[in-house]
């Protein structure tokens, strides 16, 4: 019986990070940073329990930016992202 050992020398992909910057005009910039050439689902929640699809983004170069408007006088808005398998 022979055994073969395979070693993966590729570095681990960078972690997924989200950064949210909000201006006084109701616009916000959501920047997703992670592995390049990957597809990510972004979800939003107002209570951290009920999550809704927000956007699907293709991260072509390691960072992708989304600009959107948030209506004033609303409860806080939270975001999370996950890599689409």
Buried (B, 14 or more C-beta within 10 A) or exposed (E): EEEEEEEEEEEEEEEBEBEEEEEEEEEBEBBBBBBBEBEBBBBBBEEEEEBEEBBEBEBEEBEBEBEEEEEEEEEEBBBBBEEEE
